[in-house]
Amino acid sequence: MLQLTPQTRIFLAVEPVDFRKGIDGLAAVCRRALGANPLEGAVYVFRNRSGTALKILFYDGQGFRLCMKRRSQGRFHWWPSGPEAASALSARELAIVLWNGNPQQAAMAQDWRRVA
């Protein structure tokens, strides 16, 4: 089970990825394209060229897990693009993307933080 907490680091591969790739291929994309070590516990989200599916790769301390969500109809409407695209999301923004929403247009309260 994928548990997303506010502390979870979530990175997007902005460019589409060949979905024939499995765990090893996507881990290589993390290293080469994103400059990240997939063994550090972050969550990596990839999209196919047509925008109909997402793959989520993460390492749970014992091994990799690969999750996929494919739309039965239509496409995922939001995905960052261009050189200025943000490559990181919060846990609640990823939840909105998985439900085919736009996290930039969602009305959300600010993250709660304890004031010291």
C-alpha positions in Angstrom: 0.0 0.0 0.0 1.3 3.4 -0.9 0.9 5.8 2.1 1.5 9.4 1.3 2.3 11.7 4.2 3.0 15.4 4.1 6.7 14.6 4.5 6.8 12.4 1.4 9.0 13.7 -1.3 7.3 13.3 -4.7 9.0 14.0 -8.0 7.5 14.1 -11.5 9.3 13.1 -14.6 7.9 16.0 -16.7 8.9 14.3 -20.1 6.8 11.3 -21.1 8.3 7.9 -20.5 8.1 4.7 -22.5 5.8 2.5 -20.5 7.4 -0.7 -21.6 10.0 0.1 -19.0 9.7 -1.7 -15.7 11.3 -1.1 -12.3 14.9 -1.1 -13.6 14.2 1.1 -16.6 12.3 3.7 -14.5 15.0 3.6 -11.8 17.5 4.4 -14.6 15.3 7.4 -15.6 15.4 8.6 -12.0 19.2 8.5 -12.0 19.8 10.0 -15.5 16.9 12.4 -16.2 16.0 13.5 -12.7 19.5 13.2 -11.1 18.0 11.4 -8.1 18.8 8.1 -6.3 15.6 6.0 -6.3 16.8 4.2 -3.2 16.4 7.3 -1.0 12.7 6.7 -0.4 11.1 9.4 -2.6 8.1 8.7 -4.8 8.6 9.1 -8.6 5.7 9.7 -10.9 5.9 9.0 -14.7 3.3 9.6 -17.4 3.0 7.9 -20.8 3.1 9.9 -24.1 -0.7 9.8 -24.7 -1.4 10.9 -21.1 -3.7 8.0 -20.4 -1.6 6.3 -17.6 0.7 7.1 -14.7 3.3 4.9 -13.1 4.5 5.5 -9.6 7.9 4.1 -8.4 9.1 4.0 -4.9 11.5 2.1 -2.6 10.0 0.9 0.7 13.3 -0.1 2.4 13.1 -3.8 1.3 12.4 -3.4 -2.4 10.9 -1.4 -5.2 7.2 -1.1 -5.7 5.7 -0.1 -9.0 2.0 1.1 -9.2 0.1 2.1 -12.3 -3.1 3.9 -12.9 -4.6 3.8 -16.3 -7.7 5.8 -17.3 -10.4 3.7 -18.8 -11.7 6.7 -20.7 -10.0 10.0 -21.5 -6.7 11.3 -20.3 -5.1 12.9 -17.3 -5.9 16.6 -17.8 -3.0 18.2 -15.9 0.7 17.6 -16.3 3.4 20.2 -16.0 5.3 21.1 -19.2 8.0 23.3 -20.5 11.4 24.2 -19.0 9.9 26.1 -16.0 7.6 23.2 -15.0 7.7 22.2 -11.3 9.0 18.7 -10.8 7.9 18.2 -7.2 4.4 17.8 -5.7 3.0 17.5 -2.2 1.1 14.4 -1.2 -2.3 16.0 -1.5 -1.4 17.4 -5.0 -0.5 13.9 -6.1 -3.9 12.7 -4.8 -5.6 15.4 -6.9 -3.6 14.4 -10.0 -4.5 10.7 -9.5 -8.2 11.7 -9.4 -7.7 13.6 -12.7 -7.7 17.0 -11.2 -5.5 20.1 -11.5 -3.6 20.8 -8.3 -3.0 24.4 -9.4 -6.7 25.1 -9.5 -7.7 23.2 -6.4 -8.8 25.2 -3.4 -6.8 23.8 -0.6 -6.0 25.0 2.9 -2.4 25.7 3.7 -0.4 22.8 5.2 -0.6 22.8 8.9 2.7 23.4 10.7 3.3 23.7 14.4 4.7 27.1 15.4 7.7 26.7 17.7 
